[in-house]
């Protein structure tokens, strides 16, 4: 039943994507995640460009969001598309899932490892760095899942 509700929610929400990148950025910036990412050193690993790119893609659609996370761990820019054509695999991230899977992640019931193994989340970027920041990563996935449908 829960899976059915998530599926229905995702289907009804699939066309309501406008403004979601800014919603994700605002929620991200208002959370404790930026401070955690600065403390761990994650935010400073930017390849010398002053920010990390985080792309969020909804599989099988043209929907995407891109955040630029600055050295303070804050989302300094948010776009409702994937603006950066070539990501730096040593510092930037690309996360892909179906709308149904993003909605499931938004519940927070299962963590990132579950979604990467069983839940349809695919991931590109520095895996070791992500593994060292699982708490902030889990929080970010919930944020995306809740806001990508807005």
Secondary structure, DSSP 8 states (H G I E B T S, - for coil): -HHHHHHHHHHHHTT--TTHHHHHHHHHHHSSHHHHHHHHTGGG-STTSSEEEEEEEETTSS-EEEEEEETTSSEEEEESS---SS--TTT-EEEEE-HHHHHHHHT-SS-HHHHHHTS--EEES-HHHHHTTHHHHHHHHHHHHHHTT-
